[in-house]
């Protein structure tokens, strides 16, 4: 992230953000049970990184309610406070009328637990932003209050860049905890695999993570592009269409890199299922040798991508080892072309994060020796 951009809090990838958010919300739950208010949290980051999606996914994972508002769309204070209405208790009495406010539709009505997301908070008009301060402090405004067991989260773009923002002063900054989201290709690949993103797109991002520039090319625009090419079976045969679609979503450099990726046949990297289900691993090994390059130019990036894709496959909740999967996995890890650091990294990742059923696939003396040598 460029130094001129002003953000707050530790710079973390998405998996780390989720871990910290879980901790914050768990502590807020304990605080609410004690009769006190929780602390709102704000996720900073450049556009298209998935800040909003992280909050939505977290609410879904916790089976919590979710409410959303985008204060940049508010035209007047009534959009925040609600609209006034005069109540006349007795039509026959003069002077007993009083004013009440009808809360806006976006305000949650039911008891939580739930998360209210104030999206792109620092894109709101200054008057709206100042009005939100009381909500962050007291979980209420003069006209309405959040139901019990609700938490507040916000997202914000960095200050100091080309964004059209309203700066937040210290009084507002100190009402929230802050985290900054940064892009990590492997974290994105985990999400993309679960979301059903085109496998060729996932491979491209893993090989060329520097393509995610944070300007025209973001995880969001890449996802849009990969969605458009998902039903094109042969990208090279439809190169003209693919190029136009790439330029419609991505910057020129990234679009050119993707076309080079296609023309270099890297979109046909060995798939995880081909490795695990191979009836003869020798044939798979031949393809992997070609992908790894010759002795002069070793393409470790390609092998690293294959390793990551295989690891993500093994982590899928629906994955179940078949009869020959263990033998093929071990054959892949022991393959001569695989660098020792990739061999060790893949083995350790599986050992740390996979299910017990998958971990059992690594119970082999040769794999144990590799791990012991590298430790």
N, C-alpha and C positions, 0 to 999 in steps of 0.2 A: 504494500500500500504506500503511495507516495507520501513523503514526509509532510507536504503542505496540507494534507487532509487532517482535520482535527477530530479525533474520536476519544472515547473514554473507556477505561477498563482494560483488562488483559485481552490481547489478540489471540483468539482461539478458533480452531476449526469446528465444524458443525457437531461432531461427536462429543467434543469437549464442552461445547456450549450446552448441549442437552444434559450432560452430567451435572454441570453447575446449576442449570435451571431446576433440575430435579431436587438438588440440595436446597436451593433457595425456596422453592415452593413447599418442600417438606417442612422447612423451618417456619415458613409462614403459616402452615397448617397448625403447628404447635402454638404459634403466637396467637392465632385466632381462637384456639381452644382455651387459651388463658384469658380471653376477653380483650385482647389488644389487637391492633391493626397490623397487617403484614406490611412488607416493604415492596413497592413496585420495582420492576426491573426493566431496563431498556437495552435492546440489542442494536448496536451501531454496525454500519457496514455499507459498502458501496451497493449500487443498485443491482438487482438480479441475482443475488447470492442465495436467496431462499430464507431470509429472516422471518418473513410472515409464515412460511411453510413450517418452520421449526416450531413455532408456537402452536399452530394448528395441529401438527402431528403430536406434540406433547399432550395437548388436551385430549386428543383421541386415544392415545396410549393409556392415559390415566382414567379414561372413561368419564371425563369432566365435561361440563357444558362449555360452550365457546360463544362469545359475543364479539362483534367486530364494529369498529367505527374508524372512519378516515377523516380526521378533522380538517384536512386540506379542502374538503368539499363543503365545509360549513360556511355559509354566507353571512350569518349573523349570530348573535349570542343566543337567540331562541333555538337554534339548532343544537346547542349544548344544554341550555337550561330547560328547554321546553317552552311551550306557548302559554301565555296567561289566559285565565278564564275567570269571569266574575260569577260568584255564587251568591244567590239571594235566598237565604233560608226561609224568609217569610215575605211574600209579595205584598202583604198588607202593612209591613213595617218599613219605614224609611230610615236608611242609615245603617242597617245591619248587614249590608253587602260586604263581601271581602273577595280578595283575589287569590286564586290558587294557580299552580302551574301544572300542566299536563306533560309528563315526561316524554321525551322523544322515543320513537318506536325502537331504536337500536339498544336501548337500555335493558339489561336482563331483568326479568320479573320474578323468576323462581329462585328459591334458595339454592346455593351451590352444593358442592364445590364447582367452580367454574373459573374461566380466565376471560377477562375483558381485554381485548387487544386494541390499543390505540396506535393505529398503523401510520407510519411516516409522520410522527408527532411534530417534528420541527418543520414540516411543510405547511402547518396551519398559520393563519393570520395571527399577528401579534396579540390582538384582543382575545382571540379564541385560546391562544396558548396561555395567556395569563389567567383565563378562566379555568383552564384545566389544572392549574396549580393546586387549588383547593381539593379537587378530586384525588390527586396524587397523595396529598397530605392526610385527608380525612375519609377517603373513599365515599365522599358525598359532596353535593353542592347544596345551595340553600333551597333548591327546588326538588331534589330527589336524592336518594342514597342507594348504593349498591346493596343487593340482598346479602344476607349472611353467607360466609364461606366463599366469597368471591375474591379473586386475585387480579392484580392489574399488571399487564405487560405492555411495553411500547417498542416500536422500532424507529430508527432515525438514520438519516444519511449523514456522512461526515460534513463538518463545516470546513470552510477554507478552500473549497473547490469550485466547480462550475454549477453546483446544485443551487436551485432556487429555494432558499431556506430562510427561516426566521431563527436567529440565534437564541439559544436558551441561556438565561443568566444563571448565576451561581445558586440563587434561591431555588430554582427549578431543578438544576442538576443534582443538588444535594438531597432532593426528595426521592431519588431513585438509586438503585444499584445498577452498575453499568458493565457491559461486556461488548467486545468488538468481534464480529464474525469475519474470518478470512477464508479464502478458497483453498481447499485441499482436494486434489484430484481423486485420491483414494476414497476419501469420505463421500465425495460426490458419486463415485462409482458404486459404492454400497447402496446409496439411495436410488441411483438410476437402475441398478439391477432389480431392486424390489419394485420399482415403478414400471418396469417393463419397457425401458428405453431401448432403442435399437442397439444390439450388441456391437455393431460396427462403430456406432457413435461412441460407445463406452471405450472401446479399444483406442479410438482416435484421441480422446481426452487423456487417457492413461499414457499414450506415447508422446503426445504434445501438450502437456499441462500448461506450458507457457503461452499457448494459444488463447487462454482465458485472460484477456487483457484487462477486463473490468470496465471497458468503455462500451464499444459496440458489441463486442463478444463477451457474454456473461454466461453463467450456467443456465440462466433463463432462456437466452436467445439460442444457445446450443440445443437445449431441450426442444424448443420450437422447431428448429431445423431438423433434428433427428426424428421428430414426429412426422415431418413431411416426407422423409425418405424411407420410412419404415416399410412401406409396401412396395418398394422398388427392389426387386430381387437381384438385379445385376447393375450395380452403380456405374461400372465402366461403360456398359452398353448405353446407358442413359446419361452419359457424361454432361451433355449440354443442359438437360433439365436439372440435373443435380447441381451444376455450377450456378444456374440462375437462382435456384432455391437457397444455395449457400450464401450468395450475395444479398439475397432478400433479408437475411437474418444476421449475417456476420460481417466483420470488416474484411477488406480485400485480402489482407495477408493471411488471415485464418481460412478464408474461402479457398485461396490458392493452396494452402497447406493441406486442406482436406482433399482437394483434387489430386495433389501429389500422392497423398495417402491411398487414394482410390487407384490411381494409375500404377502405383508400385505394388498393387495387389495386397496391401496390408489389411484390407477389409476382410480378407479370407484367412486371417490368423486362425490357428488351430483352436477350436472351441473346447470348453471344459468337458462337454458331453462326449466329444470325440476322444479325448484322453481317457476318461473314466470308462467308457463303454467299448473301448477298442478290443476286438477279438484277437488282434495281433499288434502288440505295442511297437513292433519293429517298423510298421508302416507309418505310424504316428511319429516315431522318432526320426524317420527320414525327412518328414516335412518340417519338424522342429529344427533339424540340422540346417536345412536350407534357409529357414527364417533367421537363424542365428548368425548368418553371414559366413564369410570365409575367414581364414587366419589373419588376413591383413585388416579387415574391418569387421569387428565383432558387433552385432546389433543386440547389445544387452537390453536396450529399451524394449525390443520386441519380446524377448524372453520374460522380462519383468512384467509386461502386460499380460502375457499368458499366465504367469504365476498368480497375478492379482485376480484375474478372471476366474481361475480355478479355485482360489481361496474363497471368493465370493459365492461361487456355486456351492461349495461345501458348507457355507454358513447359512444358506437359504433354509428357512424353517421347514419347508416341505421336502428337503433333500433326505433320501434314505439310501444308504450304501447297498449296492447290488453285489452279486457274487464275485465278479472280477474287478470291482472298483479298488479294493485294497491293493491288489497286485499291480494294477496300472498306476495308481498313485505313487507307490514306492518306486516303480520303474521310472516314473517321471522325475522324482526327486533325485534319484541316483544317476540320472542321465549325465553322461560325460560333458555334454555341451553346457550344462547349467552351471553358472558360476557359484562358487562356494557361499558367497554372501546371500544370493537368492535362495539357495538350497536351505541354508540355516534360517533365513527370515521366514520362508514359507512354513517350515517345520515348526518354528516357534509360534507363529501366528495361529496355526491350527491347534497347537497344544494349549495356548492361552484362551482362545476364544470359541472354538468349535464345541459342538455337543459331545457328550461322552461317547456316543456311538461313532462319531467321526474321529475323535481322538484315538479310539481303539484301533483305527486303521493304521496308525503310525507305530504300533507296538511291534517293532522289528529291530533286531540287534544292529543292523546297518544304519538305520536312522538314528538310533540312540548314540552310536559312535560319532556320527556327524555332529550332533548337538553337543556332545561332550568335548569334541575337539575345538569347536568354535567358542565355547564358553570360557 
